[in-house]
Amino acid sequence: MRIFKKIMNKDKEIAKHKPTIKDMLTYPYLGYSTINPAGNKIAFLEAPLNLKKNKWNPQCLIYDVSTQKTRKLTNEYCSSNLRWVNNDTLATIRFNTSDNNRQIYVYEDLFGEPTRITEHCASINNFEIFENGFAYLSSQPKESKHIGNFSHVEEESGSSALYYVNMELAKRNKEDEINFFEEEERFIPSSQFEITKIFQNKFHIESYVVSPQTNSIYLNCRDKADLHFENEKYHYRIEFNADEALNMINEYASKKEKIEDYSFIGNVTKIALPPDSLILAASPDGEKILLKHKERYEEDHAQSDLWILDVTENEIVLENESKVKELLLCLTNKLDQEPLEIKWSKSGIYLTYFNESTCELSRFNEKGEFEKLNLQNLSIKAFFDFNDKGDACFNGYSADTFEEIYLGKKKGNDLVIERITDNNEKYSHWNCGKVESIRWKSKDGIEIEGTLRKPSDFDPNKKYPLLLFIHGGPAATTPLALVFGSDRNFHPTIQLCNKGIIILSPNYRGSLGRGQWFKELNFDNLGVGDLWDIESGIDFLVEQGFIDETRIGSMGSSQGGYISAFAAMHSNRFRAVSVGSCAASWYTYYITSDNRNSILLAGEPFSEEREESIKRTAPISGIENAKTPMLLQHGANDQRTGIASANELFRALKHKGVHTEYFMFNDAGHGYNNPRNFYALMLQNYRWFCHYLLDEELNFSKDDL
């Protein structure tokens, strides 16, 4: 592993460049990485933002392990779906400018222009290597509605479908397009077909898992696309020979015969798994599947476990709910953490999870025994990959290093770590403050952990303004990281820290990384328990003697926005807050959200049992005593927390005469996906807190220089 150079001289540290918001937007996103079967090449995505063109510019790069050199494979239009066909051939999804769709392309020998494999009528969501080509997920052609443009709320059937494309036949058809005249009459065999035509009905495919060793594909489906029905899934296994099915379909087509029954495609088994289950992977030999399922209860505050099911059992067993339940073996019964990302290769089952504010990686065997891999004090991001040899690549970061992509070469039961990107050299001159982990006791005695970002020239004898950044979720975590996630495109924590504001990021009750007991603590105590956690954190820092108690703010989005709004309207500790995409009241949330069942309150939505808790835990219930200035940011197309929530807070606070600024982003939903919106979000938050915590002029159009 390379050694990072640090500037130890305090004066030099202070003299480092303080990155502006525009600087932060130039910091490239490191996306998905994947290692080839031989372990000698890594493909990864880097996606810088282009503020001028207002778009992402994702590009794929190839790292050669033997030469330790990196080169660009693509300049743009690449997506996150990278798959090695073999050691020197890479498949990916690219945006096609001619029809505005995303299609599968293949780079042979990792050189030159790619070959387009699919000609699908809609964009391809994702794909996996299967047989002599790819299985891919997309939507079926839309049926026109002749009597109006409408949606039948909660009754729309799914329109997704799974397809297979033969890579060599697709390439040959491309060549034939060049070598034949258009007027020649000839039969062109199709290179692809819809696998899910084997079913008579339409449904929404949430995800799928391929098992090439057994010519099987597993589907996670539900009848309706609405997120509200995500715990009403059913699961299929399709066993078939894709190329034989394709040949038969082409034989019908050559004879101009219509196919009435597609059952010839293969054999379908409906596996009787619990309806909240999600099949995640198949074993390398194809004999078992790995699935996520909440055994305790289905509510959001329950942790999931991973389970293994032997699928060599006959169809009668797999279609019997009680027999399947007896066959399920819990993989994570010795791990009291929420499973995040998994990879099942011949070298083991690999799983990431948060342990407090650090994301760890462990290798499991099928008995549930596991060992944590030594990542040299790095925290791992969601993206990682292992080949069958046990070599790995992953995105890693720490409290004093920028995010990088790493190569892990298998040595015994451990990995030898080597950094393959160079962000720590490129941005070594940036001053991002100093990040550390802290702990304190909440009002009810529960220990809360969080991160604290201090100015690099921190003086314990000075008094600093304090700003809380509160993560969303609530089942999430603010990691111990120098730069991470929201720091880069939403909340200007680094810029405000460099202005002399201390940033506290509490991993409040309900956060990941502390086990099931901690995740349950905010159930039926939303807002109230959260306020205990953040106010006790303020008290803890005030006791240290370096916080100006008259200059305290809070900001967050989604659940973090809800907590900030609740704090502003139920506490007098805050000078100002920023609230993004938040719920104002649970009634409003329930009638406008696509995920309305996620409310962590006991009882039915409109029952008497909930009446008291709905009032007690809603931000808007504190409107009579509200005095804290509030900045509101909300996407006009937000389906998670509808725009009505922002309107409710805005109108109520304006009526009370509380200073409120409201920015509605017309092209955004619950997330924001273009650079100019990121810049605006960051700048609005920056100017708001420079005004209220530092007494600067409030001018939202003024740059951050």
N, C-alpha and C positions, 0 to 999 in steps of 0.2 A: 504493500500500500504506500502511495506517495505521502510524503510528509508535507503538510501545509505550512507555508511560511507565515509567521505572525510578526507584526510590528510591536515590539515590546515597549519602546520608548513612548511615554505618555504624551509628550508634546507632538510626536509624529502621529499618534493615534487620533488626537484631537484635530490634526490638520487634514485628516482624510476628507474626501469629497462627501458631502451630504446629498444623497440622491434626491432629485425632485420627483414629483409624480410622473412627469414625462419620462424621466430616467427609468423609473420603476416599470413603466409600460414597455420599455425596450428589453427588459430582462426576459429571455426566451423561456417558454414553457418546455420542459423536457417531458415528453409523453411516453407512451408504451415502448418497451424494449423487448427483444426476443433473441435468443441464442440459437444458432443452427445445431443440427445433430452432432456434428464433429466437434463443436465447441471452439471453432477457430474464427467465427465471425458473429458480430452482434449488429442487428438492425435496430435503429431507434428513431423516434420522432422528435424533432425540435420545431417549435412553433412560435416564432417571434410575431409580435403584433405590428401592424402597419397603421399608424394613426392617420396618416394622410389619405390612404385608400380605404380606411375604416374596415379592415378585415384581418383575419388571421392569415399567416403565410406558412402553413405546415409543410415540412420537408422531411424526407427520409434520408438518414445517413447510415453508412456502413463502417463499422470498426473492424479492422483486420488485427487479430490477436498476435500473429507472428511478427508483423511489421510495426505494430502499435500506432498505426496511422488511420485517420478517419477521412472519408470522402463523401461528398453528396451523391446520392443516387437520384434524387428528384429535386426540383427547384420549388415546386408548389403542387397543390391539388391532391396531396397525399392525405390519407386519413389514418386513424389509429389502428385499423385492422391489418396488422402485418403477420404473415404466416410463411414459414419456410416450406417450400415444396420439396427441396432437397438442399444439400450443402451450398449450392451456388445459384439457386433459383428462388426468388422471393415474390410472393403474391401480396397485393394490397388493393385497397379501394381508392380510386381517384375520382375527383369531381370532373365531369365531362362538360366543358363549356358549351358544346353544340346543342345539348338538350337539357342542360341544368340537372342532370342526374348523376348519381354516384354509382360507378360500375367497377367490376373486378378487372384488374390488370396484372400481368405477369412480367417480371424482369428476369430474363434468362441470362445466366452468366454474370448477373449484376452489372449489366453494361447496356448502353444504348437506349433506344426508345422501347417502351413496354408494348406488349401485345394486349389489346383489349379482348377479354374473354366473354363478357356478357353483353347482351343487347336488350336488357330488360326495360319494360315500359315505365318503370318507376325506379326510384333510388334504392340501392341495396343497403340494408341496415348493417349486416355483418355476414361473414362466411367462415367456413372451416374446411380444411382439407378432408376429402372423402373419396375413397376409391380412386378413380383415374381423373378426378376433377375436384369440384367444390360443391358442398351444400351451402345454400345461402338463403337468408330470410329477407323478404320484401313484401310488398302489398300486391294484391290482385288488381287487375284493371277495374276502374271504378264504373259502376253501373249508373247511367244517367237517371236523374229524377225529373220526370216530365211535369210534375205538378208543383214545383217550387224548390227552393234551395233551403233545406232544413235538416236538422238532426233530431231523431227520436230519442229524447233524453233517457239514459240508462236502459234503453232497449235496442241500441244499435248492435248488430252482430259484428264480430271481428272480421277484418278484411285482410289480415296477414296470411301469408302462405310460405311454404318451404319448397325450395327448388333444388334441382341438381343440374350441373353443367359439366360436360366432358371436355377437359381442357384441350386435348389434341384435336378433337373434332371441331371445336370452336376455332382453333388456329387454322385448321385446313379450310374451313368455310371462309375465313378471312382471305386466304390466299386465292380461293376460287373466285371471290368477288373481283379480284384483279385480273384473273386469267380468262374470264368468260365475258362475252358480250351480253348486255342486258336482254336483248331480244331472243336469245337462245332459250328454247323451252327445255327445261331439265328439272329433275327433282333434286332439291337440296335438303339433305337430312338435317333435322333439327339437332342442335348440340345440347339442348336442355329440355327439361320437362318439370311440371309441378308435382312434387312428391305427394303433397297433401290432397291431391285429387282422389287418393285412395279412400278418403272420407267423403261421406255424402253431404255433411253439413259444413258450414263455415264457422270459424272460431278465431279467437285472438291468441296468437302464439307469443307467449311472454319470452321464452328462450328455448334453446335446444342444445343437446349434447350429442356429439358423434362418437361412435365406437367402431372405428374402421376394422378392427380385428374380427368383429362379429357381424360386419355389414349391417350395423344397427344405428338408428337415430332415436333419441329420446326427446319427447316434446313436453314442455310445460305449457298448458293451455288453460284458457277460460272462455266462457261463452261471450263475454262482453269486454270491450277494451277499457272501460272506465276503471280507474285505479281503485275505486270503491270495492271492486269485486276481486281484489288480488288474493284474498284468502279463500277463494272458491275455485281453485285450480283442479284440473284433472290431468292425468299423465299417461302418455302412450309410448310404446316401443314399436318402431317399424323395422322389421327385418326384411331386407331385400337386396337384390343385386341391381345396382343402379344402371349399369350399362346394358344388362339384359332387358330391363324395363324400357330403357331408351330405344333399344333396337326394335322392340315390339311396337312401341308408339310410332316409330318411323315406318314400320311395315304397314301399319294401318293407314298412315298418311300417304304412303306411296300408292296405295290402292284407292285412295280417296274415300276410305270408309270411316264413318263416325264411330267414336268409342263411347258406348253407353255405360260400360262398367269398368272401372279402373282397379278392381280388386286384384288383377294380375300383377300389379306393381310389387306386392309382397304380403307379408303377414303382419297383422296388427294385434298387439296385446295391450289392453288397458290395465295399467298397474294400479292396484288399489292403495295408493299412498294417502296419508292425511291431506286434506284439501289446502292446507297452508304450505305444503312441502314445495321445495324447489330443487330439482335435480341439477347438480353442479358439475359432475364429472363422471367419467367411466374409467374403470381400472385399465391399466395397459393391456391386460389379457382379455378385457371385455367381459369378464365374469361377474363383476360387481359394479354397482353404481354408488356414488356419494351424493347425499342430499342434505339440505338444510330444513329443519323442522323444529317448531316450538312445542315441546312436550308439555310444559307447565300450563300454558294457556296462550291464546292467540294475540292478546293485546300487545300494543307497541312496546310497553315497558318490560315485556318478557324477553330474556335472551334466547337466541337460537342455539341449537346444538347441531353437530354434524353426525350423520348416521350412514352406515354402510348396509346395503342390501345385496344379497346374492341373487343374481338374476338368471342363474342356470336352472332354477326351479321351473317346473312346467307352467303353462298358462293358467291351469286351474288354480294353482297355488297363488300366482302373482295377481290374479283377478279377485282373490278373496281377501277382504279387508282384515279380518281377524288373523288369518295366517300370515299376511305380510307384516302385521304389527309384531307378531312373535319373532319374525326373522330379522327385524331391524336391530342393528348393533350400534350403540352409541360410541362414536369415536372420541368425543370431547368431554366425557364424564369426569375427567381429571383436570379439565381446564375451565375455570370459572371466568371466562371472558367471551365477548361477542366475536364469533368468527368473521373475518373480513374476506380476504381473497385466498383462493386455494389453487393448487396445481398438483395433479397426480401424475407422476412419471414413474419409470421403473426403479428410480433411486429412492422413492418414498412419496408420502403425501405431505405437501408443504402448505403451511397456513400462517397468515399474518393476523395479528390482533393487537389491540392497545393494552399496554400495562402502564396505567396512569397516563402520562403524557408522552410515552415512548412507544412506537409501533415496533413490535418484535416479530421475528420469523422463526418458526419451529418446524422440525421434521417429525412426522408421526408414522408409526407402523399401524397395521390394520387392527391391532389389539388396543389402540388408544394410548400406547406408551409414546412419549415424545421427548425431544431434547431441543433446547433453544440453541440456534446457531449463533456463533460469535461473529458479529458484524462490525467489530472494532469500534464500539461505542456509537455506531450510526443508528438512526431511526430509519425504518424502511417505509417508503411510500407505497401506494396501492400497486404500482406496476412492478412485477417481477416475473421471471421465467426460469424454468429448469429443463434441461434436456435429460434424456434417459441415462446418460453417463453421470449425472449429478452436478454438471457445471451449471452456473447460474449467471443471470444479469439482473440488476435491480436498481431502482432509484433510491438514493440515500441522502440524509442530511443530518445536521446536529445543531446544537445551540450556538456553535461558533464557526460553522462551515455552511456554504451554500449547497443547494441540492445538486447532485451529480449522478451520473450513471456509472455503475460499478460492474466489473467482471468478478465472478467468484469461481475459481478453479477448485474442483474437488480434490481434497487431500485427506485421506482417511475418512473420518466422519465429520470433517469440518471444511471450511472454504478458505482459500487464500485470496484475499481481497485486493483488487487493483482498480484504481480510478481511471476511467477512459475518457471523461470529458474534462473541460478546463475552466469551469465557471469561477473557481476559487482563485485562479490567476487573473481572469478577465475583470473580476469585480473586487479584487483585494483592496482597491483604493476606496471602496464604499464604506461609509460610516453608517452602520445599522444599529448602533447602540450595543448594549450587553444584555443577553437574555439568560435568566436563571430560573430554577424551579423553587417555589415557595409553598409553605403549608401553614394553615391556621385552623382554629376551631370555630365552627359555626355556632349560632345561637343555641342550638339543641345539643351541642357537644360533638357533632359529627366533624371529623377532620376533612377539610377541603384542600385540594392541591390545585396549583395553577402555575402560570408563568408570569414573570415580571421582566419588562424591558426598561432598562435605565439608560439615560444618556451616557455616552462613553466617557464624559468628564464628570460623572456623578460625584457630588460632594455631600456626604451624610450630614453636614452641618447646615446645608441650605434647605429651604422649603420649596417643594415642587408641586405644581398642579398634578392631579391624578385623573387619568382617563381609563375607564374600564372598557375593554373589548370583550364582548360576550358572544361565544360561538353559537351557531344554530344547532338544530337537532330535534330534541335535546340529546339523542343518542349519537353524540359525536365527541370530539376532544380538540382542544387547542394544543397542538404538539409543541414540544420543546424544540424550537427551530429558530434559526437566525432570520430566515425569510420563508414564509409559507402561505399558500392559498390567498386568503383575504388581504394580506399585507401588500399584495401585488396588483390588485385590481378593484378593491372595494373600500377598504378602510386604511387611511394613510397613517398607520401606526408608526412607521419608521420616520416619516417626515415630521410628525408631531413630536416624537421622541427627540429628534434632533433640534426641535424648538425649545426643548427643556421640559417636556411633559412626560411623566412616568406612566407606563401602560401596564395595567394589571389585567390578565386574561384568566378568569376563574374557571376551572372545570367543575362546575356546580353539580349538585345532586341530579342524577339522571344521566350524567355523562358516561361515556365508555371508559374502560380501563380499570374499573374498581370492582367488577363482579356484579352478580344479579342483585344482591342486597342494596347496592348503591344506586343501581338503575331504577329500582322501585321507589326510592325515597321521595321522588317528586309526584308520585301518583296521588291524585286527589288533594294535592297541596301545591299546585302550580302557582307560580308567582310569589306566594307567601314564603315557601321554603327557599326559593331562589333568592328572594330579597334578604333572608337571613344570611345566606352564604356570601352575597356580595357586600352587604353592610358590615359583616364581621371581618371580611377581608380589608375593607376600608379602615375599620378600627385597628386591626393588626398593624397596618402600615403607618397609621397616624401615631401609634404608640412608639414606632421606631424613631419618630422625631423629624422626618424629612418630607412630610406631606402638608401642603397648605389646605386645611380642611374647608376653606371657603371656595376652593376652586376644584370641584370634582365633577366629572361628566361620565356619561355611559353611551356606548354605541354598539349596535349589532343588527343582524338581519335575520328574518324568519323567527325562529325561537329566540335568538339573541335580540331581535327587534322587539318581540313581545315582552321579554324580561326588562329591557330598557324602558319601554312604555309603562310597564307596571311599576317599576321603580320611580319613574318621574311622577306618577299620579298617586303613589302611596307612601312617598318618603319626601322629606325636606332636605335630604343630604346633597342633592344634585343641582348644579348650577345650570346645566343644559344636557339634553340627550339627543341622540340621533337614532331614528327608528326606521328600519328597512323591512318592507314586506311582512308586516306583523299583523297578528289577530287583535282586534280591538275588544271584541266580546265573543263569547263562545256561541251565542245564538247566530251572530253574523257569520262566524267561521263555519258553523255547521251547515248553513243554507247556501254558502258560496264555494266551499272547498271540494276539490276532487278527492280529498283524503280525509273526509270529515270524521271517520271513525277513529282517527288518531288522537282525539282529545283524551288526555290522561285523567279523566274524572270518572268516578263510580256512578253507576245507574244509567238509565236510558236518557237520551238527549233532552226530552221535554218532560221528564218525570219529576214528581215532587222531590224525590231523593236528590236530584241534581240542582234543584232550585237554589239552595243556599250556596253550594260550592261554585256554581256558575257565576253568581254575583261576587263571591269572595275572591275568586281567582282571575277576574277579568280586569284589564287595565281601565276600561271605561267606567268601572264602578267607583273609581276614585276621582271622578270629574269635579265633584263639589269642592274638593280641597286642592285641585290642580293649580300649580303656579309655575312649574318648571318649563322653560322654553323647549320646544320640540321641533326638530327637523324631520320631515317625513319624506321617504323615497319609496316609490312603489311602481311596479310594472302594470301598465294598463291591461295586459293580457294574462295577469297572474291567476292561475287556476287553483293554486294551493291556498293562498290567502287572498281572497277576492278584493278587488279595488274598493269595494264597499267598506272594508275595514279602515283603509286610509281616509276615506271620505268621512267616516264616522268620527274618527279622532280629530280630524281637521276642523270639521264644523263645530264639534263640541268645545274644543279649545279656543277657537276664534270667538265663539259666543261668550266664553268666560273671560276673554280679553288677554289670554296667554299668548306670548309671542310664538307663532307657529309659521314655519315655511314648508311648503308642500311641492315636491317635484314628482310629477307623474311621467314615467318613461313610456312613450307611446308604442314602441316596438319591442317591449320587454315583457317577459312573463315573470315567473318566480326567480328566474336567473337572468343574467345580463350577458349578452354574447357578442358584443362588438366593442372595439377599442375606444370609440368616442364616448360611448355610454360609461365605460370603465373610468375614463378620464373625468367625465362630469361627476360621477359618483364620488370619486376620490376628492376632487376639488371642492365639491359642496361640503363634504365632511370636514375637510381641512380648514376651509374658511369659517365654518360654523364654530369649531372649537378654538381656532385662533382668536375669534372674537370673544367667546364667552370665557375661555380659560386664560387668555393672554391679553385681553382688552384691545385687540386690533380691530380695525375697521371691518365691518361685515360687507364684503363685496364679492359675490359669487362668481363674477366674471373675471376677477383678477387672478392671474396665474400664480403658481406656487413658488416662483423664483425669489 
